[in-house]
């Protein structure tokens, strides 16, 4: 019988995205371990016409939203 603890579960490769604002490419790990989950800057998503933002644009957008 196969031992389930010995079966390696393949993790999907991080998907490659381009920032909706600046076009910078970055990786997104859909397993929940994405870098954006570690960010303190949060925005309501999705914003019409925008998908994910790179770290720098996310921080800029959050700072702009805090001022508004």
PyMOL Python script that loads the backbone (N, CA, C, O; Angstrom):
from pymol import cmd

cmd.read_pdbstr("""\
ATOM      1  N   UNK A   1       0.846  -1.170   0.000  1.00  0.00           N
ATOM      2  CA  UNK A   1       0.000   0.000   0.000  1.00  0.00           C
ATOM      3  C   UNK A   1       0.896   1.240   0.000  1.00  0.00           C
ATOM      4  O   UNK A   1       1.995   1.229   0.556  1.00  0.00           O
ATOM      5  N   UNK A   2       0.415   2.288  -0.624  1.00  0.00           N
ATOM      6  CA  UNK A   2       1.166   3.541  -0.701  1.00  0.00           C
ATOM      7  C   UNK A   2       0.973   4.340   0.577  1.00  0.00           C
ATOM      8  O   UNK A   2      -0.142   4.486   1.079  1.00  0.00           O
ATOM      9  N   UNK A   3       2.073   4.849   1.087  1.00  0.00           N
ATOM     10  CA  UNK A   3       2.012   5.690   2.282  1.00  0.00           C
ATOM     11  C   UNK A   3       1.707   7.121   1.842  1.00  0.00           C
ATOM     12  O   UNK A   3       2.515   7.725   1.137  1.00  0.00           O
ATOM     13  N   UNK A   4       0.544   7.684   2.246  1.00  0.00           N
ATOM     14  CA  UNK A   4       0.194   9.031   1.789  1.00  0.00           C
ATOM     15  C   UNK A   4       1.200  10.101   2.181  1.00  0.00           C
ATOM     16  O   UNK A   4       1.286  11.130   1.511  1.00  0.00           O
ATOM     17  N   UNK A   5       1.959   9.888   3.239  1.00  0.00           N
ATOM     18  CA  UNK A   5       2.951  10.878   3.651  1.00  0.00           C
ATOM     19  C   UNK A   5       4.130  10.921   2.696  1.00  0.00           C
ATOM     20  O   UNK A   5       4.891  11.888   2.688  1.00  0.00           O
ATOM     21  N   UNK A   6       4.287   9.876   1.889  1.00  0.00           N
ATOM     22  CA  UNK A   6       5.407   9.828   0.949  1.00  0.00           C
ATOM     23  C   UNK A   6       5.055  10.420  -0.404  1.00  0.00           C
ATOM     24  O   UNK A   6       5.937  10.631  -1.237  1.00  0.00           O
ATOM     25  N   UNK A   7       3.780  10.690  -0.632  1.00  0.00           N
ATOM     26  CA  UNK A   7       3.361  11.235  -1.913  1.00  0.00           C
ATOM     27  C   UNK A   7       3.631  12.732  -1.910  1.00  0.00           C
ATOM     28  O   UNK A   7       3.121  13.469  -1.066  1.00  0.00           O
ATOM     29  N   UNK A   8       4.430  13.162  -2.853  1.00  0.00           N
ATOM     30  CA  UNK A   8       4.733  14.596  -2.972  1.00  0.00           C
ATOM     31  C   UNK A   8       3.595  15.279  -3.707  1.00  0.00           C
ATOM     32  O   UNK A   8       3.207  14.861  -4.798  1.00  0.00           O
ATOM     33  N   UNK A   9       3.072  16.314  -3.115  1.00  0.00           N
ATOM     34  CA  UNK A   9       2.012  17.073  -3.758  1.00  0.00           C
ATOM     35  C   UNK A   9       2.673  18.193  -4.532  1.00  0.00           C
ATOM     36  O   UNK A   9       3.378  19.033  -3.971  1.00  0.00           O
ATOM     37  N   UNK A  10       2.433  18.189  -5.820  1.00  0.00           N
ATOM     38  CA  UNK A  10       3.040  19.192  -6.688  1.00  0.00           C
ATOM     39  C   UNK A  10       2.379  20.542  -6.443  1.00  0.00           C
ATOM     40  O   UNK A  10       1.157  20.665  -6.519  1.00  0.00           O
ATOM     41  N   UNK A  11       3.183  21.538  -6.152  1.00  0.00           N
ATOM     42  CA  UNK A  11       2.692  22.898  -5.971  1.00  0.00           C
ATOM     43  C   UNK A  11       2.726  23.596  -7.325  1.00  0.00           C
ATOM     44  O   UNK A  11       3.717  23.491  -8.047  1.00  0.00           O
ATOM     45  N   UNK A  12       1.671  24.296  -7.673  1.00  0.00           N
ATOM     46  CA  UNK A  12       1.690  25.009  -8.949  1.00  0.00           C
ATOM     47  C   UNK A  12       2.773  26.082  -8.932  1.00  0.00           C
ATOM     48  O   UNK A  12       3.042  26.706  -7.905  1.00  0.00           O
ATOM     49  N   UNK A  13       3.376  26.275 -10.077  1.00  0.00           N
ATOM     50  CA  UNK A  13       4.391  27.321 -10.201  1.00  0.00           C
ATOM     51  C   UNK A  13       3.717  28.677 -10.036  1.00  0.00           C
ATOM     52  O   UNK A  13       2.571  28.853 -10.451  1.00  0.00           O
ATOM     53  N   UNK A  14       4.416  29.635  -9.435  1.00  0.00           N
ATOM     54  CA  UNK A  14       3.814  30.972  -9.318  1.00  0.00           C
ATOM     55  C   UNK A  14       3.454  31.500 -10.697  1.00  0.00           C
ATOM     56  O   UNK A  14       4.223  31.360 -11.648  1.00  0.00           O
ATOM     57  N   UNK A  15       2.291  32.102 -10.797  1.00  0.00           N
ATOM     58  CA  UNK A  15       1.908  32.659 -12.094  1.00  0.00           C
ATOM     59  C   UNK A  15       2.613  33.987 -12.280  1.00  0.00           C
ATOM     60  O   UNK A  15       2.877  34.706 -11.317  1.00  0.00           O
ATOM     61  N   UNK A  16       2.912  34.299 -13.514  1.00  0.00           N
ATOM     62  CA  UNK A  16       3.587  35.551 -13.835  1.00  0.00           C
ATOM     63  C   UNK A  16       2.541  36.573 -14.218  1.00  0.00           C
ATOM     64  O   UNK A  16       1.694  36.318 -15.074  1.00  0.00           O
ATOM     65  N   UNK A  17       2.601  37.725 -13.589  1.00  0.00           N
ATOM     66  CA  UNK A  17       1.664  38.809 -13.852  1.00  0.00           C
ATOM     67  C   UNK A  17       2.429  40.069 -14.226  1.00  0.00           C
ATOM     68  O   UNK A  17       3.622  40.194 -13.949  1.00  0.00           O
ATOM     69  N   UNK A  18       1.737  40.981 -14.845  1.00  0.00           N
ATOM     70  CA  UNK A  18       2.285  42.308 -15.104  1.00  0.00           C
ATOM     71  C   UNK A  18       1.437  43.297 -14.325  1.00  0.00           C
ATOM     72  O   UNK A  18       0.208  43.228 -14.358  1.00  0.00           O
ATOM     73  N   UNK A  19       2.075  44.202 -13.635  1.00  0.00           N
ATOM     74  CA  UNK A  19       1.379  45.210 -12.840  1.00  0.00           C
ATOM     75  C   UNK A  19       0.448  46.016 -13.743  1.00  0.00           C
ATOM     76  O   UNK A  19       0.841  46.457 -14.823  1.00  0.00           O
ATOM     77  N   UNK A  20      -0.786  46.200 -13.289  1.00  0.00           N
ATOM     78  CA  UNK A  20      -1.777  46.947 -14.066  1.00  0.00           C
ATOM     79  C   UNK A  20      -1.414  48.414 -14.235  1.00  0.00           C
ATOM     80  O   UNK A  20      -1.891  49.074 -15.158  1.00  0.00           O
ATOM     81  N   UNK A  21      -0.571  48.925 -13.345  1.00  0.00           N
ATOM     82  CA  UNK A  21      -0.214  50.342 -13.413  1.00  0.00           C
ATOM     83  C   UNK A  21       1.084  50.613 -14.156  1.00  0.00           C
ATOM     84  O   UNK A  21       1.138  51.495 -15.014  1.00  0.00           O
ATOM     85  N   UNK A  22       2.140  49.853 -13.829  1.00  0.00           N
ATOM     86  CA  UNK A  22       3.451  50.177 -14.415  1.00  0.00           C
ATOM     87  C   UNK A  22       3.975  49.117 -15.375  1.00  0.00           C
ATOM     88  O   UNK A  22       4.929  49.371 -16.110  1.00  0.00           O
ATOM     89  N   UNK A  23       3.371  47.938 -15.383  1.00  0.00           N
ATOM     90  CA  UNK A  23       3.797  46.884 -16.300  1.00  0.00           C
ATOM     91  C   UNK A  23       4.912  46.001 -15.780  1.00  0.00           C
ATOM     92  O   UNK A  23       5.324  45.076 -16.480  1.00  0.00           O
ATOM     93  N   UNK A  24       5.419  46.247 -14.579  1.00  0.00           N
ATOM     94  CA  UNK A  24       6.476  45.422 -14.004  1.00  0.00           C
ATOM     95  C   UNK A  24       5.982  43.990 -13.838  1.00  0.00           C
ATOM     96  O   UNK A  24       4.879  43.770 -13.338  1.00  0.00           O
ATOM     97  N   UNK A  25       6.783  43.021 -14.250  1.00  0.00           N
ATOM     98  CA  UNK A  25       6.420  41.617 -14.068  1.00  0.00           C
ATOM     99  C   UNK A  25       6.760  41.156 -12.665  1.00  0.00           C
ATOM    100  O   UNK A  25       7.785  41.538 -12.099  1.00  0.00           O
ATOM    101  N   UNK A  26       5.879  40.322 -12.107  1.00  0.00           N
ATOM    102  CA  UNK A  26       6.128  39.743 -10.797  1.00  0.00           C
ATOM    103  C   UNK A  26       5.398  38.419 -10.700  1.00  0.00           C
ATOM    104  O   UNK A  26       4.513  38.123 -11.503  1.00  0.00           O
ATOM    105  N   UNK A  27       5.778  37.622  -9.703  1.00  0.00           N
ATOM    106  CA  UNK A  27       5.154  36.323  -9.504  1.00  0.00           C
ATOM    107  C   UNK A  27       4.064  36.395  -8.451  1.00  0.00           C
ATOM    108  O   UNK A  27       4.151  37.175  -7.502  1.00  0.00           O
ATOM    109  N   UNK A  28       3.037  35.573  -8.625  1.00  0.00           N
ATOM    110  CA  UNK A  28       1.937  35.496  -7.671  1.00  0.00           C
ATOM    111  C   UNK A  28       1.712  34.030  -7.352  1.00  0.00           C
ATOM    112  O   UNK A  28       1.454  33.224  -8.245  1.00  0.00           O
ATOM    113  N   UNK A  29       1.811  33.690  -6.081  1.00  0.00           N
ATOM    114  CA  UNK A  29       1.611  32.316  -5.638  1.00  0.00           C
ATOM    115  C   UNK A  29       0.175  32.190  -5.147  1.00  0.00           C
ATOM    116  O   UNK A  29      -0.159  32.676  -4.067  1.00  0.00           O
ATOM    117  N   UNK A  30      -0.668  31.544  -5.930  1.00  0.00           N
ATOM    118  CA  UNK A  30      -2.092  31.461  -5.615  1.00  0.00           C
ATOM    119  C   UNK A  30      -2.400  30.558  -4.419  1.00  0.00           C
ATOM    120  O   UNK A  30      -3.565  30.400  -4.054  1.00  0.00           O
ATOM    121  N   UNK A  31      -1.381  29.967  -3.808  1.00  0.00           N
ATOM    122  CA  UNK A  31      -1.600  29.104  -2.651  1.00  0.00           C
ATOM    123  C   UNK A  31      -1.881  29.914  -1.385  1.00  0.00           C
ATOM    124  O   UNK A  31      -2.217  29.344  -0.348  1.00  0.00           O
ATOM    125  N   UNK A  32      -1.748  31.220  -1.464  1.00  0.00           N
ATOM    126  CA  UNK A  32      -1.960  32.061  -0.293  1.00  0.00           C
ATOM    127  C   UNK A  32      -0.660  32.537   0.321  1.00  0.00           C
ATOM    128  O   UNK A  32      -0.676  33.306   1.282  1.00  0.00           O
ATOM    129  N   UNK A  33       0.470  32.091  -0.217  1.00  0.00           N
ATOM    130  CA  UNK A  33       1.773  32.497   0.293  1.00  0.00           C
ATOM    131  C   UNK A  33       2.381  33.623  -0.549  1.00  0.00           C
ATOM    132  O   UNK A  33       3.600  33.791  -0.586  1.00  0.00           O
ATOM    133  N   UNK A  34       1.539  34.375  -1.210  1.00  0.00           N
ATOM    134  CA  UNK A  34       2.013  35.438  -2.091  1.00  0.00           C
ATOM    135  C   UNK A  34       2.599  36.583  -1.256  1.00  0.00           C
ATOM    136  O   UNK A  34       2.177  36.794  -0.119  1.00  0.00           O
ATOM    137  N   UNK A  35       3.546  37.308  -1.798  1.00  0.00           N
ATOM    138  CA  UNK A  35       4.175  38.420  -1.096  1.00  0.00           C
ATOM    139  C   UNK A  35       3.150  39.458  -0.673  1.00  0.00           C
ATOM    140  O   UNK A  35       3.337  40.125   0.345  1.00  0.00           O
ATOM    141  N   UNK A  36       2.060  39.611  -1.439  1.00  0.00           N
ATOM    142  CA  UNK A  36       1.096  40.663  -1.102  1.00  0.00           C
ATOM    143  C   UNK A  36       0.353  40.357   0.196  1.00  0.00           C
ATOM    144  O   UNK A  36      -0.167  41.269   0.838  1.00  0.00           O
ATOM    145  N   UNK A  37       0.298  39.100   0.584  1.00  0.00           N
ATOM    146  CA  UNK A  37      -0.347  38.751   1.852  1.00  0.00           C
ATOM    147  C   UNK A  37       0.472  39.256   3.033  1.00  0.00           C
ATOM    148  O   UNK A  37      -0.061  39.423   4.129  1.00  0.00           O
ATOM    149  N   UNK A  38       1.757  39.498   2.820  1.00  0.00           N
ATOM    150  CA  UNK A  38       2.636  39.989   3.870  1.00  0.00           C
ATOM    151  C   UNK A  38       2.622  41.514   3.971  1.00  0.00           C
ATOM    152  O   UNK A  38       3.118  42.078   4.946  1.00  0.00           O
ATOM    153  N   UNK A  39       2.060  42.172   2.976  1.00  0.00           N
ATOM    154  CA  UNK A  39       2.050  43.633   2.938  1.00  0.00           C
ATOM    155  C   UNK A  39       1.076  44.207   3.960  1.00  0.00           C
ATOM    156  O   UNK A  39       0.001  43.650   4.184  1.00  0.00           O
ATOM    157  N   UNK A  40       1.451  45.309   4.570  1.00  0.00           N
ATOM    158  CA  UNK A  40       0.522  46.009   5.450  1.00  0.00           C
ATOM    159  C   UNK A  40      -0.378  46.928   4.638  1.00  0.00           C
ATOM    160  O   UNK A  40      -1.458  47.305   5.094  1.00  0.00           O
ATOM    161  N   UNK A  41       0.063  47.292   3.432  1.00  0.00           N
ATOM    162  CA  UNK A  41      -0.742  48.131   2.544  1.00  0.00           C
ATOM    163  C   UNK A  41      -1.838  47.269   1.936  1.00  0.00           C
ATOM    164  O   UNK A  41      -1.554  46.278   1.263  1.00  0.00           O
ATOM    165  N   UNK A  42      -3.078  47.643   2.170  1.00  0.00           N
ATOM    166  CA  UNK A  42      -4.206  46.884   1.644  1.00  0.00           C
ATOM    167  C   UNK A  42      -5.123  47.806   0.861  1.00  0.00           C
ATOM    168  O   UNK A  42      -5.328  48.961   1.234  1.00  0.00           O
ATOM    169  N   UNK A  43      -5.665  47.290  -0.216  1.00  0.00           N
ATOM    170  CA  UNK A  43      -6.634  48.021  -1.026  1.00  0.00           C
ATOM    171  C   UNK A  43      -7.803  47.099  -1.317  1.00  0.00           C
ATOM    172  O   UNK A  43      -7.630  45.881  -1.372  1.00  0.00           O
ATOM    173  N   UNK A  44      -8.985  47.657  -1.503  1.00  0.00           N
ATOM    174  CA  UNK A  44     -10.084  46.801  -1.945  1.00  0.00           C
ATOM    175  C   UNK A  44      -9.796  46.335  -3.368  1.00  0.00           C
ATOM    176  O   UNK A  44      -9.446  47.142  -4.229  1.00  0.00           O
ATOM    177  N   UNK A  45      -9.940  45.067  -3.609  1.00  0.00           N
ATOM    178  CA  UNK A  45      -9.666  44.518  -4.944  1.00  0.00           C
ATOM    179  C   UNK A  45     -10.855  43.706  -5.374  1.00  0.00           C
ATOM    180  O   UNK A  45     -11.541  43.167  -4.506  1.00  0.00           O
ATOM    181  N   UNK A  46     -11.143  43.582  -6.609  1.00  0.00           N
ATOM    182  CA  UNK A  46     -10.441  44.278  -7.690  1.00  0.00           C
ATOM    183  C   UNK A  46     -11.008  45.675  -7.912  1.00  0.00           C
ATOM    184  O   UNK A  46     -12.171  45.948  -7.614  1.00  0.00           O
ATOM    185  N   UNK A  47     -10.176  46.533  -8.431  1.00  0.00           N
ATOM    186  CA  UNK A  47     -10.594  47.859  -8.851  1.00  0.00           C
ATOM    187  C   UNK A  47     -10.872  47.741 -10.345  1.00  0.00           C
ATOM    188  O   UNK A  47     -10.092  47.126 -11.072  1.00  0.00           O
ATOM    189  N   UNK A  48     -11.957  48.313 -10.802  1.00  0.00           N
ATOM    190  CA  UNK A  48     -12.323  48.194 -12.214  1.00  0.00           C
ATOM    191  C   UNK A  48     -11.150  48.604 -13.105  1.00  0.00           C
ATOM    192  O   UNK A  48     -10.601  49.696 -12.959  1.00  0.00           O
ATOM    193  N   UNK A  49     -10.779  47.730 -14.015  1.00  0.00           N
ATOM    194  CA  UNK A  49      -9.691  47.995 -14.948  1.00  0.00           C
ATOM    195  C   UNK A  49      -8.313  47.647 -14.418  1.00  0.00           C
ATOM    196  O   UNK A  49      -7.324  47.790 -15.137  1.00  0.00           O
ATOM    197  N   UNK A  50      -8.228  47.188 -13.166  1.00  0.00           N
ATOM    198  CA  UNK A  50      -6.938  46.814 -12.590  1.00  0.00           C
ATOM    199  C   UNK A  50      -6.990  45.404 -12.053  1.00  0.00           C
ATOM    200  O   UNK A  50      -7.995  44.980 -11.482  1.00  0.00           O
ATOM    201  N   UNK A  51      -5.907  44.684 -12.237  1.00  0.00           N
ATOM    202  CA  UNK A  51      -5.744  43.378 -11.623  1.00  0.00           C
ATOM    203  C   UNK A  51      -4.739  43.592 -10.501  1.00  0.00           C
ATOM    204  O   UNK A  51      -4.787  44.623  -9.828  1.00  0.00           O
ATOM    205  N   UNK A  52      -3.863  42.681 -10.289  1.00  0.00           N
ATOM    206  CA  UNK A  52      -2.859  42.803  -9.232  1.00  0.00           C
ATOM    207  C   UNK A  52      -1.858  43.907  -9.542  1.00  0.00           C
ATOM    208  O   UNK A  52      -1.576  44.216 -10.700  1.00  0.00           O
ATOM    209  N   UNK A  53      -1.334  44.485  -8.475  1.00  0.00           N
ATOM    210  CA  UNK A  53      -0.316  45.517  -8.590  1.00  0.00           C
ATOM    211  C   UNK A  53       1.001  44.987  -8.049  1.00  0.00           C
ATOM    212  O   UNK A  53       1.011  44.121  -7.174  1.00  0.00           O
ATOM    213  N   UNK A  54       2.116  45.504  -8.566  1.00  0.00           N
ATOM    214  CA  UNK A  54       3.418  45.148  -8.021  1.00  0.00           C
ATOM    215  C   UNK A  54       3.542  45.768  -6.627  1.00  0.00           C
ATOM    216  O   UNK A  54       2.729  46.610  -6.244  1.00  0.00           O
ATOM    217  N   UNK A  55       4.536  45.360  -5.890  1.00  0.00           N
ATOM    218  CA  UNK A  55       4.707  45.835  -4.515  1.00  0.00           C
ATOM    219  C   UNK A  55       4.779  47.364  -4.445  1.00  0.00           C
ATOM    220  O   UNK A  55       4.124  47.976  -3.601  1.00  0.00           O
ATOM    221  N   UNK A  56       5.562  47.975  -5.319  1.00  0.00           N
ATOM    222  CA  UNK A  56       5.734  49.429  -5.288  1.00  0.00           C
ATOM    223  C   UNK A  56       4.420  50.157  -5.596  1.00  0.00           C
ATOM    224  O   UNK A  56       4.070  51.114  -4.906  1.00  0.00           O
ATOM    225  N   UNK A  57       3.698  49.715  -6.620  1.00  0.00           N
ATOM    226  CA  UNK A  57       2.441  50.376  -6.979  1.00  0.00           C
ATOM    227  C   UNK A  57       1.366  50.132  -5.928  1.00  0.00           C
ATOM    228  O   UNK A  57       0.536  51.009  -5.688  1.00  0.00           O
ATOM    229  N   UNK A  58       1.363  48.959  -5.295  1.00  0.00           N
ATOM    230  CA  UNK A  58       0.423  48.691  -4.214  1.00  0.00           C
ATOM    231  C   UNK A  58       0.655  49.666  -3.062  1.00  0.00           C
ATOM    232  O   UNK A  58      -0.291  50.221  -2.503  1.00  0.00           O
ATOM    233  N   UNK A  59       1.907  49.864  -2.722  1.00  0.00           N
ATOM    234  CA  UNK A  59       2.229  50.794  -1.624  1.00  0.00           C
ATOM    235  C   UNK A  59       1.858  52.231  -1.981  1.00  0.00           C
ATOM    236  O   UNK A  59       1.332  52.962  -1.142  1.00  0.00           O
ATOM    237  N   UNK A  60       2.130  52.644  -3.232  1.00  0.00           N
ATOM    238  CA  UNK A  60       1.775  54.001  -3.667  1.00  0.00           C
ATOM    239  C   UNK A  60       0.259  54.195  -3.638  1.00  0.00           C
ATOM    240  O   UNK A  60      -0.230  55.217  -3.156  1.00  0.00           O
ATOM    241  N   UNK A  61      -0.480  53.218  -4.153  1.00  0.00           N
ATOM    242  CA  UNK A  61      -1.942  53.320  -4.202  1.00  0.00           C
ATOM    243  C   UNK A  61      -2.531  53.365  -2.804  1.00  0.00           C
ATOM    244  O   UNK A  61      -3.484  54.105  -2.559  1.00  0.00           O
ATOM    245  N   UNK A  62      -1.978  52.582  -1.883  1.00  0.00           N
ATOM    246  CA  UNK A  62      -2.463  52.582  -0.500  1.00  0.00           C
ATOM    247  C   UNK A  62      -2.194  53.940   0.148  1.00  0.00           C
ATOM    248  O   UNK A  62      -3.039  54.451   0.883  1.00  0.00           O
ATOM    249  N   UNK A  63      -1.024  54.529  -0.118  1.00  0.00           N
ATOM    250  CA  UNK A  63      -0.690  55.840   0.450  1.00  0.00           C
ATOM    251  C   UNK A  63      -1.635  56.907  -0.115  1.00  0.00           C
ATOM    252  O   UNK A  63      -2.078  57.791   0.617  1.00  0.00           O
ATOM    253  N   UNK A  64      -1.942  56.826  -1.413  1.00  0.00           N
ATOM    254  CA  UNK A  64      -2.863  57.781  -2.021  1.00  0.00           C
ATOM    255  C   UNK A  64      -4.267  57.619  -1.443  1.00  0.00           C
ATOM    256  O   UNK A  64      -4.955  58.610  -1.198  1.00  0.00           O
ATOM    257  N   UNK A  65      -4.689  56.392  -1.227  1.00  0.00           N
ATOM    258  CA  UNK A  65      -6.026  56.131  -0.671  1.00  0.00           C
ATOM    259  C   UNK A  65      -6.116  56.626   0.769  1.00  0.00           C
ATOM    260  O   UNK A  65      -7.182  57.066   1.199  1.00  0.00           O
ATOM    261  N   UNK A  66      -5.033  56.563   1.514  1.00  0.00           N
ATOM    262  CA  UNK A  66      -5.026  57.020   2.911  1.00  0.00           C
ATOM    263  C   UNK A  66      -5.151  58.526   2.985  1.00  0.00           C
ATOM    264  O   UNK A  66      -5.713  59.050   3.947  1.00  0.00           O
ATOM    265  N   UNK A  67      -4.635  59.239   1.982  1.00  0.00           N
ATOM    266  CA  UNK A  67      -4.689  60.693   1.952  1.00  0.00           C
ATOM    267  C   UNK A  67      -6.082  61.162   1.560  1.00  0.00           C
ATOM    268  O   UNK A  67      -6.533  62.209   2.025  1.00  0.00           O
ATOM    269  N   UNK A  68      -6.755  60.418   0.728  1.00  0.00           N
ATOM    270  CA  UNK A  68      -8.091  60.801   0.224  1.00  0.00           C
ATOM    271  C   UNK A  68      -9.150  60.766   1.273  1.00  0.00           C
ATOM    272  O   UNK A  68     -10.311  61.063   0.989  1.00  0.00           O
TER     273      UNK A  68
END
""", "prot")
cmd.dss("prot")
cmd.show_as("cartoon", "prot")
cmd.util.cbc("prot")
cmd.orient("prot")
